[in-house]
């Protein structure tokens, strides 16, 4: 795995709520769901959050307990 690969964005709770609200408003106005790319562009345009690499995320989470939530669309077998 490339340690410089993009891992996503780190947001505060308030910023995440603002982003979610803005996404809901945009989807209501457009009458359809935003794509992942559209959501990312919206997040970037709001100038909130910090883009992180895999290495940044590993350093941040080192020695911390984490909760990982998988969505219902994840098809990986849990028994492996």
PARO-60706 format. One record per residue: y, z, x of N, C-alpha, C, O, CB in turn; residue number from 1; residue in three letters. Coordinates in pm, whole numbers, plus 50000, padded with zeros to 5 digits. Last residue first. Glycine has a CB too. Layout:
<pts>
PT     npy     npz     npx    capy    capz    capx     cpy     cpz     cpx     opy     opz     opx    cbpy    cbpz    cbpx   num   residuo
PT       Y       Z       X       Y       Z       X       Y       Z       X       Y       Z       X       Y       Z       X   NUM       ALA
...
</pts>
This chain:
<pts>
PT     npy     npz     npx    capy    capz    capx     cpy     cpz     cpx     opy     opz     opx    cbpy    cbpz    cbpx   num   residuo
PT   48545   50803   48684   48526   50759   48822   48589   50854   48921   48582   50831   49042   48583   50620   48842    80       UNK
PT   48608   50868   48427   48493   50933   48487   48472   50896   48633   48386   50954   48699   48370   50900   48410    79       UNK
PT   48813   50714   48320   48846   50847   48366   48733   50914   48443   48758   51009   48517   48885   50931   48250    78       UNK
PT   48876   50378   48381   48773   50473   48340   48802   50610   48403   48815   50621   48525   48632   50421   48382    77       UNK
PT   49173   50221   48268   49091   50272   48378   48995   50377   48324   49028   50455   48234   49180   50331   48490    76       UNK
PT   49352   50119   48085   49209   50093   48063   49122   50145   48175   49002   50114   48176   49186   49945   48046    75       UNK
PT   49628   50219   47910   49565   50226   48041   49414   50217   48021   49355   50297   47950   49604   50358   48116    74       UNK
PT   49736   50242   47663   49701   50107   47705   49633   50104   47841   49585   49999   47884   49824   50020   47708    73       UNK
PT   49822   50498   47624   49697   50459   47559   49650   50320   47600   49536   50284   47573   49713   50466   47410    72       UNK
PT   49944   50615   47947   49960   50568   47811   49827   50518   47755   49731   50499   47830   50064   50456   47804    71       UNK
PT   49923   50922   48121   49882   50783   48109   49902   50739   47965   49881   50817   47872   49734   50763   48152    70       UNK
PT   50107   51136   48312   50073   51101   48174   50041   50953   48169   50123   50870   48207   50189   51137   48077    69       UNK
PT   50082   51384   48541   50076   51239   48526   50028   51209   48385   49920   51253   48345   49984   51173   48632    68       UNK
PT   50261   51631   48688   50191   51598   48566   50198   51447   48551   50306   51389   48548   50253   51671   48442    67       UNK
PT   50237   51802   49001   50288   51695   48917   50201   51679   48794   50082   51711   48795   50294   51563   48995    66       UNK
PT   50354   52033   49241   50259   52003   49135   50319   51897   49046   50439   51900   49017   50222   52131   49053    65       UNK
PT   50435   51953   49577   50477   51988   49442   50365   51954   49344   50292   51858   49364   50608   51915   49403    64       UNK
PT   50392   51857   49834   50374   52000   49808   50425   52044   49671   50456   52162   49652   50444   52080   49915    63       UNK
PT   50596   51576   49781   50508   51647   49873   50511   51797   49843   50618   51856   49828   50550   51620   50021    62       UNK
PT   50776   51431   49634   50671   51502   49561   50577   51583   49650   50488   51651   49600   50591   51404   49481    61       UNK
PT   50943   51314   49826   50999   51399   49722   50893   51487   49656   50919   51603   49626   51067   51313   49618    60       UNK
PT   50762   51159   49972   50836   51267   50038   50891   51366   49936   50886   51487   49957   50949   51210   50123    59       UNK
PT   50680   50978   49771   50583   51066   49837   50652   51185   49903   50606   51299   49891   50501   50989   49941    58       UNK
PT   50925   50849   49718   50858   50926   49613   50757   51023   49672   50748   51138   49629   50789   50832   49515    57       UNK
PT   50974   50720   49961   51070   50818   49910   51003   50909   49807   51023   51031   49809   51191   50747   49847    56       UNK
PT   50748   50547   49963   50764   50649   50068   50861   50759   50023   50835   50877   50045   50814   50583   50198    55       UNK
PT   50803   50382   49747   50683   50465   49744   50695   50578   49846   50658   50692   49818   50556   50380   49771    54       UNK
PT   51158   50407   49678   51041   50338   49734   50922   50434   49722   50939   50551   49691   51065   50294   49884    53       UNK
PT   51385   50413   49402   51305   50478   49504   51194   50387   49552   51144   50302   49479   51247   50609   49450    52       UNK
PT   51711   50412   49276   51589   50335   49301   51516   50397   49418   51575   50430   49521   51622   50185   49328    51       UNK
PT   51842   50650   49071   51831   50612   49211   51702   50535   49227   51594   50587   49197   51837   50736   49305    50       UNK
PT   52072   50662   48794   51940   50662   48855   51945   50615   48998   52040   50549   49041   51845   50575   48775    49       UNK
PT   52316   50429   48680   52259   50563   48684   52121   50553   48747   52062   50445   48752   52251   50627   48540    48       UNK
PT   52449   50194   48607   52474   50256   48737   52433   50403   48737   52506   50489   48787   52621   50244   48775    47       UNK
PT   52410   50028   48400   52464   50160   48367   52497   50240   48492   52564   50343   48485   52365   50237   48280    46       UNK
PT   52286   49817   48522   52423   49798   48476   52489   49930   48440   52612   49943   48449   52426   49704   48357    45       UNK
PT   52031   49923   48565   52116   49893   48680   52262   49878   48638   52352   49921   48710   52068   49765   48750    44       UNK
PT   51945   49939   48299   51954   50059   48381   52047   50037   48500   52130   50121   48532   51815   50103   48429    43       UNK
PT   51946   49665   48235   52031   49758   48162   52051   49886   48242   52163   49936   48252   51970   49790   48025    42       UNK
PT   51749   49573   48408   51886   49524   48423   51985   49615   48352   52094   49640   48402   51899   49381   48369    41       UNK
PT   51530   49709   48297   51570   49736   48435   51714   49689   48460   51791   49758   48526   51474   49668   48533    40       UNK
PT   51517   49592   48043   51542   49736   48055   51590   49772   48196   51680   49854   48212   51413   49816   48022    39       UNK
PT   51457   49330   48117   51583   49358   48048   51618   49507   48056   51734   49543   48073   51574   49314   47901    38       UNK
PT   51204   49368   48229   51313   49317   48313   51449   49345   48248   51544   49380   48318   51296   49165   48336    37       UNK
PT   51059   49451   48005   51073   49542   48120   51191   49498   48208   51268   49581   48255   50943   49546   48203    36       UNK
PT   51240   49351   47708   51134   49335   47808   51158   49435   47921   51265   49495   47930   51129   49189   47863    35       UNK
PT   51312   49513   47400   51356   49465   47530   51235   49450   47622   51141   49529   47614   51462   49559   47592    34       UNK
PT   51215   49407   47072   51200   49496   47187   51254   49431   47313   51245   49310   47331   51052   49534   47206    33       UNK
PT   51465   49296   46831   51337   49285   46902   51336   49379   47021   51441   49426   47066   51310   49139   46948    32       UNK
PT   51721   49298   46736   51613   49284   46640   51477   49265   46704   51382   49224   46637   51642   49170   46550    31       UNK
PT   51952   49342   46875   51881   49216   46898   51772   49191   46795   51734   49076   46770   51821   49216   47037    30       UNK
PT   52025   49595   46781   52120   49484   46772   52051   49349   46785   52085   49253   46716   52228   49498   46878    29       UNK
PT   51797   49741   46849   51839   49733   46709   51933   49614   46689   51921   49542   46590   51909   49864   46664    28       UNK
PT   51798   49716   47125   51686   49662   47048   51721   49647   46901   51681   49551   46836   51563   49751   47064    27       UNK
PT   52038   49852   47185   52023   49710   47219   51912   49646   47137   51928   49535   47087   51996   49693   47369    26       UNK
PT   51973   50111   47097   52087   50040   47039   52075   49889   47064   52100   49809   46974   52219   50093   47097    25       UNK
PT   51759   50170   47269   51739   50168   47124   51850   50091   47054   51823   50014   46961   51731   50312   47069    24       UNK
PT   51894   50166   47515   51785   50072   47489   51761   50059   47338   51745   49948   47287   51655   50118   47560    23       UNK
PT   52068   50382   47481   52124   50248   47500   52018   50142   47473   52048   50038   47413   52180   50232   47643    22       UNK
PT   51880   50591   47468   51968   50563   47354   52025   50422   47362   52030   50351   47262   52083   50666   47348    21       UNK
PT   51771   50575   47725   51685   50555   47608   51769   50520   47486   51733   50431   47409   51600   50680   47581    20       UNK
PT   52003   50640   47875   51937   50511   47892   51850   50479   47770   51856   50367   47718   51851   50511   48020    19       UNK
PT   52054   50901   47788   52157   50797   47771   52093   50658   47778   52123   50570   47698   52267   50810   47879    18       UNK
PT   51816   51023   47874   51849   51019   47731   51954   50912   47703   51943   50840   47603   51899   51158   47684    17       UNK
PT   51845   50991   48150   51731   50930   48082   51756   50920   47932   51721   50820   47870   51604   51011   48109    16       UNK
PT   52070   51148   48196   52078   51004   48219   51963   50931   48150   51982   50822   48097   52075   50973   48370    15       UNK
PT   51962   51401   48134   52077   51348   48058   52089   51197   48074   52114   51126   47976   52207   51415   48104    14       UNK
PT   51762   51424   48331   51727   51422   48189   51839   51363   48105   51814   51283   48015   51694   51563   48141    13       UNK
PT   51815   51191   48600   51826   51324   48542   51788   51313   48395   51783   51202   48341   51971   51384   48559    12       UNK
PT   51579   50969   48755   51691   50997   48665   51697   51144   48631   51595   51214   48632   51680   50913   48538    11       UNK
PT   51464   50735   48978   51470   50878   48953   51597   50903   48870   51706   50864   48910   51471   50961   49087    10       UNK
PT   51265   50442   48937   51396   50505   48942   51384   50654   48911   51303   50694   48828   51492   50438   48844     9       UNK
PT   51014   50279   49142   51083   50303   49015   51217   50371   49039   51275   50359   49147   50997   50388   48923     8       UNK
PT   50904   50197   49373   50825   50289   49293   50889   50316   49158   50824   50370   49069   50806   50420   49368     7       UNK
PT   50879   49914   49580   50955   49986   49479   50863   50072   49395   50758   50028   49350   51033   49887   49390     6       UNK
PT   50753   49952   49914   50747   49892   49780   50825   49978   49682   50836   50100   49698   50599   49875   49733     5       UNK
PT   50728   50068   50154   50864   50026   50116   50867   49958   49979   50972   49912   49935   50920   49931   50222     4       UNK
PT   50464   50108   50194   50546   50227   50169   50687   50192   50128   50759   50276   50073   50550   50314   50293     3       UNK
PT   50217   49917   50055   50342   49907   50130   50431   50027   50095   50468   50044   49979   50416   49773   50100     2       UNK
PT   49883   50000   50083   50000   50000   50000   50124   50000   50089   50133   50076   50185   49999   50121   49905     1       UNK
</pts>
